[in-house]
Amino acid sequence: MAAASIATQTDGDLRLDSITKRFGDFVAVDNLSLTVPQGSFFALLGPSGCGKTTTLRMVAGLEEPTAGSIRIGDSDITFTKPYQRPVNTVFQNYALFPHLDIYENVAFGLRRRKDPEVDRKVKEALELVELGQVARRKPGQLSGGQQQRIALARAIVNRPAVLLLDEPLGALDLKLRRQMQLELKRIQVEVGLTFIHVTHDQEEAMTMADTVAVMNAGVIEQMGSPIDLYESPRTAFVANFLGQSNLLSATVTGTDGDDVLLTDADGAFRVPKSRVADGVDVTSGRQVLVGVRPEKINAVPMSLAGDAPVHGNFVDGTVVSALFTGVSTQYEVATRGGDVIGVFVQNLRPGAVLDAGTPVRLSWDAGFAFILDGNQDPHAGESHMHEGE
């Protein structure tokens, strides 16, 4: 079923304008504005309590905003009843009718609307999720992954303008979850509908979404493509929540051409000016955070390190711990200046893991680092990195 064959209930982008939601004195969503282009795969990513599910519920009509408006194309749906909105939701628990077979589960909404093409649309939807052969089975006879795909088919068959996915893969095991990530992206591209995916899982968001909005405490900290967010975070929260980062406190000492020069207790660094987050003051004497991802760092035993890199951007330290994960080894290195730096080294050679207590030199290319505002908490977002909801 090609994207061109899908005619949705309403055309247009989804627009949230200055949306706020209060529960008593608690502000769950705070003056949030965003536009989700029609036909895109958009992810709201954040920890429990950040406001992402409340935002989704307002789009679905399950919560009314305290202030602001919600529009799809030219239609204002801010206070429209849920069943009158061109929106469908796929939940984590699938919400299939256990007494109906798969065909009738998918046909349910079409029959309620007395659609004249129930049979054709149901068969197309089941073929899209590659489960046409189970049409006459009951939900209880299917695996979790198959049930999730049926729930998706039941939502898509109604041709919603926006499909909301509320932690849809949370009940699946890791291997099946990764398979379904690819399936969901394939289906979204094929049908061309607007998907909005709410998740706390960073890998899920980066794997599937065209655009990711990272939420924290009711606001969007940063929004952009997965690559932009990962490579160029603008806040410590985003740097720590989306993957892992080493954030080192440093002092700006000046500039050298297109580079900012810095020092800390471990030595000298340089970072291209293009890698400075918007609005960060890098005049001489300013305190900033220098960030570098663990996989961007080279680790070499001091016995093999040779001369110090002339460009700076190195620290000497001692391996505190080594965690072998198969693909890579994850090290913690205590530096002479008192920092603990995480390093991920790909396992290219058997037996190359460094033991705890090994003196090492860590170095990285200047362009791999980034500079953030020094007034931020360098540990912001760390406590949420692996939580479930």
C-alpha positions in Angstrom: 0.0 0.0 0.0 1.9 3.0 -1.2 1.9 6.4 0.5 0.1 7.9 -2.5 -2.9 5.7 -1.9 -3.5 6.9 1.6 -6.1 9.7 1.8 -6.2 11.0 5.4 -9.2 12.4 7.2 -7.6 15.9 7.3 -4.6 17.4 5.5 -2.0 19.7 7.0 0.7 20.0 9.7 0.0 19.5 13.4 0.6 22.8 15.2 0.8 23.3 19.0 0.8 27.0 19.9 1.7 28.1 23.4 0.2 24.9 25.0 0.2 24.9 28.8 -1.3 22.2 31.0 -1.6 22.7 34.8 -2.8 20.2 37.4 -3.5 22.4 40.4 -0.2 24.1 41.1 1.8 21.7 39.0 2.7 22.8 35.5 3.0 19.6 33.4 3.5 21.3 30.1 4.8 24.9 30.0 4.1 27.2 27.0 5.1 24.6 24.4 5.0 25.4 20.7 6.0 23.1 17.9 5.0 22.2 14.3 5.0 18.6 13.1 5.1 18.5 9.3 2.5 16.3 7.6 3.9 12.9 6.8 6.9 13.0 9.2 7.9 10.7 12.0 8.2 12.9 15.1 9.4 11.7 18.5 8.8 13.3 21.9 11.6 12.0 24.1 12.1 12.5 27.8 12.1 11.0 31.3 9.1 10.1 33.3 7.2 13.3 34.4 8.7 15.5 31.7 5.3 16.3 30.1 5.5 14.2 26.9 2.6 11.9 27.6 0.5 14.9 28.8 1.3 16.5 25.4 0.2 13.4 23.6 -3.0 13.2 25.6 -3.9 16.8 24.7 -3.4 16.1 21.0 -5.6 13.0 21.4 -8.3 15.0 23.2 -7.9 13.0 26.5 -6.8 16.2 28.3 -7.8 19.8 27.7 -5.0 22.4 27.6 -5.1 25.1 30.3 -4.0 27.5 27.6 -3.0 27.5 23.9 -4.3 25.9 20.8 -3.9 22.7 18.7 -4.5 22.7 15.0 -4.2 20.1 12.2 -4.0 22.0 8.9 -6.8 24.6 9.0 -8.8 22.8 11.7 -8.7 23.9 15.3 -9.1 20.8 17.4 -8.2 22.2 20.8 -11.6 21.3 22.4 -12.9 18.8 19.9 -14.1 15.5 21.4 -11.6 12.6 21.0 -13.8 10.6 18.7 -14.3 13.6 16.4 -10.6 14.2 15.9 -8.7 12.8 12.8 -6.3 11.2 15.3 -5.7 7.5 16.4 -3.6 6.2 19.2 -1.6 3.0 19.6 -1.0 2.1 23.2 1.7 0.0 24.9 -0.9 -2.6 26.0 -2.4 -2.9 22.4 -6.0 -2.6 23.6 -7.3 -5.3 21.2 -10.7 -6.8 21.7 -10.0 -10.4 22.8 -13.4 -11.8 21.7 -13.0 -10.6 18.1 -10.8 -12.1 15.5 -8.0 -10.1 14.0 -10.0 -9.2 10.9 -12.9 -7.8 13.0 -10.5 -6.0 15.3 -9.1 -4.1 12.4 -12.5 -3.6 10.9 -14.1 -2.2 14.1 -13.8 1.5 13.4 -14.7 1.1 9.7 -17.9 -0.8 10.6 -18.9 1.9 13.2 -18.6 4.5 10.4 -20.4 2.3 7.9 -17.5 2.5 5.5 -18.5 0.9 2.2 -15.0 -0.6 1.6 -14.4 -2.5 4.8 -13.0 -5.6 3.2 -10.6 -3.9 0.9 -9.2 -1.6 3.6 -8.9 -4.3 6.2 -7.0 -6.6 3.8 -4.7 -3.8 2.7 -3.9 -2.9 6.3 -3.2 -6.5 7.3 -0.9 -6.9 4.2 0.9 -3.7 5.2 1.8 -5.2 8.6 2.5 -8.6 6.9 -0.2 -10.4 8.9 -2.8 -11.2 6.3 -2.5 -14.9 7.1 -3.7 -14.5 10.7 -6.9 -12.6 9.9 -9.2 -15.3 11.5 -7.2 -15.9 14.7 -7.9 -14.3 18.0 -5.5 -11.8 19.6 -4.6 -14.3 22.4 -3.2 -16.7 19.7 -0.6 -14.1 18.6 2.8 -13.1 19.9 3.4 -9.7 21.5 5.0 -8.4 18.4 2.2 -9.6 16.2 -0.4 -8.0 18.5 1.5 -4.7 18.3 1.3 -4.8 14.5 -2.4 -5.6 14.5 -3.0 -2.6 16.8 -1.0 -0.5 14.3 -3.1 -1.9 11.4 -6.4 -1.1 13.3 -5.2 2.5 13.8 -3.9 3.0 10.2 -7.0 1.6 8.5 -9.0 4.6 9.7 -6.7 7.0 7.7 -6.0 9.4 10.6 -4.2 12.6 9.9 -2.0 11.9 12.9 -1.1 8.6 14.5 0.0 8.8 18.1 2.3 6.1 19.5 2.4 6.0 23.3 5.4 3.9 24.3 4.2 1.3 21.8 7.2 -1.1 22.1 7.6 -0.9 25.9 6.1 -4.4 26.5 8.4 -6.2 24.0 11.8 -7.8 24.8 14.9 -6.2 23.5 15.4 -8.2 20.3 11.8 -7.9 19.2 11.7 -4.2 20.1 14.6 -3.6 17.7 12.9 -5.5 15.0 9.7 -3.5 15.5 11.6 -0.2 15.4 12.6 -1.1 11.8 9.0 -2.3 11.0 7.4 0.9 12.4 9.7 3.1 10.3 9.1 1.0 7.2 5.3 1.2 7.7 5.4 5.0 8.3 7.4 5.6 5.1 5.1 3.4 3.1 1.8 4.9 4.2 3.1 8.5 4.6 1.0 9.3 7.7 2.2 11.7 10.4 3.5 9.6 13.3 4.1 11.1 16.8 6.0 8.7 19.0 6.3 9.2 22.8 9.1 7.4 24.4 11.8 7.5 27.1 14.0 5.2 25.0 16.8 7.2 23.3 17.7 4.4 20.9 14.0 4.1 19.8 13.7 7.8 19.1 17.0 8.0 17.2 16.3 4.9 15.2 12.9 5.9 13.9 12.3 9.6 14.0 13.0 12.3 11.4 12.8 14.9 14.2 13.2 14.4 18.0 12.1 16.9 20.6 13.8 16.3 24.0 11.5 17.3 26.8 12.4 18.1 30.4 10.2 19.6 33.1 7.4 20.6 30.7 9.5 22.3 28.1 11.4 21.3 25.0 15.2 21.6 25.7 16.2 21.0 22.1 14.6 19.8 18.9 16.2 18.6 15.7 17.4 15.6 13.7 18.8 12.7 15.7 22.3 13.4 14.3 22.1 17.1 15.3 20.9 16.4 18.8 23.6 13.7 19.4 26.5 15.5 17.8 25.7 19.1 18.8 23.7 19.1 22.1 22.9 22.6 23.4 22.4 21.7 27.1 23.9 19.4 29.6 20.6 17.6 30.0 20.4 16.8 26.3 24.1 15.8 26.2 23.6 13.3 29.1 20.1 12.1 28.3 20.7 11.4 24.6 23.5 8.9 24.9 26.4 9.6 27.3 28.8 12.5 27.5 31.8 13.6 29.5 31.3 17.2 30.6 34.5 18.8 32.0 34.6 22.2 33.6 37.2 24.4 31.9 38.2 28.1 31.7 38.4 30.0 28.4 41.9 31.4 27.9 41.5 33.0 24.4 41.1 32.1 20.8 43.4 30.9 18.0 41.9 31.5 14.6 38.7 29.5 14.4 39.3 27.7 17.8 38.5 28.5 21.4 41.4 27.8 23.7 40.7 26.4 27.2 42.4 25.0 30.3 41.5 22.9 33.3 43.3 20.9 35.9 44.4 18.3 33.4 45.8 20.6 30.7 44.9 22.6 27.6 42.1 22.1 25.1 40.9 23.6 21.9 37.4 23.5 20.4 36.3 25.0 17.1 34.0 28.0 17.5 31.4 26.2 15.3 31.1 23.7 18.2 30.0 26.3 20.8 26.3 26.0 21.7 24.2 29.0 20.9 24.3 31.9 23.4 27.4 30.6 25.3 29.9 33.3 26.2 33.4 32.2 25.3 35.3 35.4 26.2 38.5 35.0 28.1 38.1 34.0 31.7 34.6 32.4 31.3 33.9 29.1 32.9 32.3 26.6 30.4 31.6 22.9 30.1 33.7 21.0 27.5 31.9 17.9 26.3 33.1 14.9 24.4 31.3 11.6 23.8 32.9 8.4 25.2 33.3 6.7 21.7 35.1 9.7 20.3 38.1 9.3 22.7 41.2 7.3 22.0 42.8 5.4 24.9 46.5 4.4 24.7 48.6 2.8 27.4 51.2 5.4 28.6 53.9 2.9 27.7 52.9 3.4 24.0 51.7 7.0 24.1 54.9 8.7 22.9 54.9 12.5 22.8 51.9 14.5 24.0 49.7 15.8 21.1 50.7 19.3 20.1 47.1 20.4 19.6 46.2 19.6 23.3 42.9 17.8 23.8 44.5 15.0 25.9 44.5 13.9 29.5 46.5 11.4 31.4 45.0 9.1 33.9 44.5 5.5 35.2 41.9 2.9 34.3 39.5 2.5 37.2 37.2 -0.1 35.6 36.7 -2.0 32.4 33.4 -3.4 31.3 33.6 -5.8 28.3 30.3 -5.7 26.3 31.3 -7.7 23.3 31.3 -5.0 20.6 33.2 -2.6 22.8 34.9 -2.2 26.2 33.6 0.6 28.4 36.3 2.2 30.6 36.2 4.6 33.5 39.5 6.6 33.7 40.4 8.7 36.7 42.5 11.7 35.5 45.3 13.4 37.4 43.1 16.5 37.7 40.4 14.6 39.5 37.8 13.9 36.8 36.4 10.5 35.9 36.1 10.1 32.1 34.1 7.4 30.3 35.7 5.9 27.2 34.2 3.3 24.8 36.8 1.4 22.8 35.7 -0.9 20.0 37.1 -4.4 20.4 39.1 -4.8 17.2 41.7 -7.2 18.5 41.3 -10.2 20.9 42.9 -9.7 24.3 43.3 -5.9 23.9 41.3 -5.0 27.0 43.2 -2.7 29.4 43.3 -3.8 33.1 42.2 -1.7 36.0 45.3 0.2 37.2 46.8 0.7 33.7 48.1 4.3 33.2 46.6 5.7 29.9 46.6 8.8 27.8 43.2 9.8 26.4 43.0 12.1 23.4 40.3 13.3 20.9 40.1 15.3 17.8 39.2 19.0 18.5 36.2 18.8 16.2 34.6 16.0 18.3 34.2 18.3 21.4 31.5 20.8 22.1 31.2 23.7 24.5 28.1 24.3 26.8 27.2 27.0 29.3 29.3 26.6 32.4 26.5 27.5 34.8 24.6 24.2 34.0 24.8 21.1 36.1 27.2 18.8 34.3 25.3 15.8 35.7 21.8 17.0 34.5 19.9 14.1 32.8 22.3 11.4 34.0 19.9 9.9 36.6 17.2 9.4 33.8 19.4 7.7 31.2 18.2 4.1 31.8 14.9 4.5 33.5 11.7 2.9 32.5 8.2 4.4 32.8 
